[in-house]
Amino acid sequence: MATVEQREESTTTGARLPDMARFIDFLEARKAETKNPRHAAMIDLLIEHSVAEVRDHDIERTMATLVDDCVYHNYGDPGAIARNGGPVAYRDAVRANYLENMANGSLDMDGLEVEIDHFFISDEAIAWDGYVRLRLPGAALAETGVALPDGGTADDVFVLTARQAIVIPFRDGLMVGEDFYLDGQGTWEKAA
């Protein structure tokens, strides 16, 4: 789980870059703790999905973790909804969104991080809440009209930290999609 210390470690010299390996390590630890084989398999699939998506940029492996009729629901921040293919995205839009984000660098190991406060697993779903941390170049923020914090410029790199919650339903051993809730009131910091 994310700790106050992890969230505060960025306050003295600027934000540290996100590190998706922290999320993968968290999932591995949760899998090691479970005695339920079904839950372990669900966590394994989520790890495979995350690694294929963020580390390996392998669209075929990423999509193979999803049912054919997958659906993603995006709630909260209107900008995030637009960036993620709209309020409801089906398989073709999900695939296109993954490809776009793999290409633009927002799905890099140092471009995305999930910090977990609460983690839940049942036979039907995995869910968590906590923080998402995203790395974006100042130029990309300026293009969307976001005021650059800390006297930053378009040449700087920034990290967004925002509250989030995700519910991932499962069916037949695959992910049905994601219900993603993002608080649009996150904070931007210049990266250290």
C-alpha positions as CSV (number, residue, x, y, z in Angstrom):
1,M,0.0,0.0,0.0
2,A,1.0,3.6,-0.5
3,T,2.2,5.2,2.7
4,V,2.1,8.8,3.8
5,E,5.9,8.7,3.5
6,Q,5.7,7.6,-0.2
7,R,3.3,10.5,-1.0
8,E,5.4,13.0,1.0
9,E,8.7,11.8,-0.5
10,S,8.1,14.1,-3.5
11,T,7.5,17.3,-1.5
12,T,11.1,18.5,-0.9
13,T,12.7,18.4,-4.3
14,G,9.9,18.0,-6.7
15,A,7.9,14.9,-7.6
16,R,9.7,11.7,-8.2
17,L,8.8,10.0,-11.4
18,P,6.1,7.3,-11.2
19,D,7.3,3.7,-11.0
20,M,4.8,1.0,-12.1
21,A,7.1,-1.7,-10.6
22,R,5.8,-0.6,-7.2
23,F,2.3,-1.7,-8.3
24,I,3.5,-5.0,-9.7
25,D,5.4,-5.7,-6.5
26,F,2.2,-4.9,-4.5
27,L,0.2,-7.4,-6.6
28,E,2.9,-10.1,-6.2
29,A,2.8,-9.6,-2.4
30,R,-1.0,-9.9,-2.4
31,K,-0.9,-13.0,-4.5
32,A,1.7,-14.6,-2.1
33,E,-0.7,-13.9,0.8
34,T,-3.8,-15.5,-0.7
35,K,-4.8,-19.0,0.0
36,N,-7.6,-18.9,-2.7
37,P,-6.4,-20.4,-6.1
38,R,-9.1,-18.4,-8.0
39,H,-8.0,-15.1,-6.4
40,A,-4.3,-16.0,-7.1
41,A,-5.2,-16.6,-10.8
42,M,-7.1,-13.3,-11.0
43,I,-4.1,-11.4,-9.5
44,D,-1.8,-13.3,-12.0
45,L,-3.9,-12.1,-14.9
46,L,-3.9,-8.5,-13.6
47,I,-0.1,-8.7,-13.3
48,E,0.1,-10.1,-16.9
49,H,-2.2,-7.3,-18.1
50,S,-0.2,-4.6,-16.3
51,V,3.2,-5.9,-17.5
52,A,2.1,-6.3,-21.1
53,E,0.4,-2.9,-21.1
54,V,3.0,-0.8,-19.3
55,R,6.4,-2.5,-19.5
56,D,6.3,-4.5,-22.7
57,H,3.8,-2.4,-24.8
58,D,2.4,-5.7,-26.2
59,I,-1.1,-5.0,-27.4
60,E,-1.8,-8.6,-28.3
61,R,-0.9,-9.8,-24.8
62,T,-2.8,-6.9,-23.2
63,M,-6.0,-7.6,-25.2
64,A,-5.7,-11.4,-24.5
65,T,-6.4,-10.7,-20.8
66,L,-9.8,-9.3,-21.7
67,V,-13.1,-11.0,-22.7
68,D,-14.1,-10.4,-26.4
69,D,-17.0,-8.1,-25.3
70,C,-14.9,-6.1,-22.9
71,V,-16.2,-2.7,-21.8
72,Y,-14.4,0.2,-20.0
73,H,-16.3,2.8,-18.0
74,N,-14.7,6.1,-17.2
75,Y,-16.0,8.4,-14.5
76,G,-15.0,11.6,-12.9
77,D,-12.5,13.9,-14.6
78,P,-13.8,15.0,-18.0
79,G,-10.3,15.3,-19.4
80,A,-9.5,11.7,-18.4
81,I,-12.8,10.5,-19.8
82,A,-11.9,12.1,-23.2
83,R,-8.3,10.7,-23.1
84,N,-9.6,7.2,-22.4
85,G,-12.1,7.0,-25.3
86,G,-15.2,8.4,-23.7
87,P,-17.5,7.4,-20.8
88,V,-18.0,3.9,-22.3
89,A,-15.4,2.2,-24.5
90,Y,-15.8,-1.1,-26.1
91,R,-13.1,-3.5,-27.5
92,D,-12.1,-1.5,-30.6
93,A,-11.9,1.8,-28.7
94,V,-10.1,0.1,-25.8
95,R,-7.5,-1.3,-28.2
96,A,-7.0,2.0,-30.0
97,N,-6.6,3.9,-26.6
98,Y,-4.0,1.4,-25.5
99,L,-2.1,1.7,-28.7
100,E,-2.2,5.5,-28.5
101,N,-1.0,5.6,-24.9
102,M,1.7,3.0,-25.6
103,A,3.0,5.2,-28.5
104,N,2.8,8.5,-26.6
105,G,4.7,7.3,-23.5
106,S,2.0,7.6,-20.9
107,L,2.0,3.8,-20.5
108,D,5.7,3.6,-19.6
109,M,7.1,2.2,-16.4
110,D,8.2,5.7,-15.4
111,G,5.0,7.2,-16.8
112,L,2.4,5.6,-14.6
113,E,2.1,4.4,-11.1
114,V,-0.8,3.1,-8.9
115,E,-0.5,3.6,-5.1
116,I,-3.0,1.4,-3.3
117,D,-4.8,2.5,-0.1
118,H,-7.4,-0.3,-0.1
119,F,-7.4,-3.5,-2.1
120,F,-10.4,-5.9,-2.4
121,I,-10.8,-9.2,-4.2
122,S,-13.8,-11.5,-4.5
123,D,-14.6,-14.3,-6.8
124,E,-16.1,-11.8,-9.2
125,A,-13.8,-8.8,-9.2
126,I,-10.7,-7.0,-8.0
127,A,-11.1,-3.4,-6.8
128,W,-8.9,-0.8,-5.2
129,D,-8.6,2.9,-4.4
130,G,-5.7,5.1,-3.8
131,Y,-3.7,7.4,-6.0
132,V,-2.6,7.3,-9.6
133,R,0.5,9.1,-10.6
134,L,1.1,10.1,-14.2
135,R,4.1,11.7,-15.9
136,L,3.5,14.2,-18.7
137,P,5.7,16.6,-20.5
138,G,5.0,20.3,-20.0
139,A,4.4,20.8,-23.7
140,A,1.5,18.2,-23.6
141,L,0.0,20.0,-20.6
142,A,0.3,23.4,-22.3
143,E,-1.4,22.1,-25.4
144,T,-4.4,21.1,-23.3
145,G,-4.5,24.4,-21.5
146,V,-3.3,23.2,-18.1
147,A,-1.4,26.0,-16.2
148,L,2.1,24.8,-15.6
149,P,2.9,24.8,-11.9
150,D,6.0,25.8,-10.0
151,G,7.1,28.2,-12.6
152,G,7.5,25.3,-15.0
153,T,8.0,25.5,-18.8
154,A,7.0,23.4,-21.7
155,D,10.4,21.8,-21.5
156,D,9.8,20.5,-17.9
157,V,8.3,17.1,-16.9
158,F,5.3,17.1,-14.5
159,V,3.7,14.5,-12.3
160,L,-0.1,14.4,-11.7
161,T,-1.2,12.8,-8.4
162,A,-5.0,12.2,-8.2
163,R,-7.4,10.0,-6.2
164,Q,-8.7,7.0,-8.1
165,A,-10.7,3.9,-7.7
166,I,-10.9,0.9,-10.1
167,V,-13.2,-2.1,-10.2
168,I,-12.2,-4.9,-12.6
169,P,-14.9,-7.6,-13.0
170,F,-13.9,-11.1,-14.2
171,R,-15.7,-13.7,-16.2
172,D,-14.4,-17.1,-17.4
173,G,-10.9,-16.3,-16.1
174,L,-10.5,-13.0,-18.0
175,M,-11.0,-9.3,-17.2
176,V,-14.4,-8.0,-18.4
177,G,-13.0,-4.5,-18.4
178,E,-12.4,-1.6,-16.0
179,D,-14.7,0.8,-14.2
180,F,-12.3,3.7,-13.6
181,Y,-13.1,6.6,-11.3
182,L,-10.6,9.6,-11.3
183,D,-10.9,12.7,-9.2
184,G,-10.2,15.6,-11.4
185,Q,-8.9,17.7,-8.5
186,G,-5.4,16.1,-8.5
187,T,-2.2,18.1,-8.1
188,W,0.6,18.7,-10.6
189,E,4.2,19.0,-9.5
190,K,7.4,19.5,-11.5
191,A,9.4,16.3,-11.5
192,A,12.6,16.3,-9.5
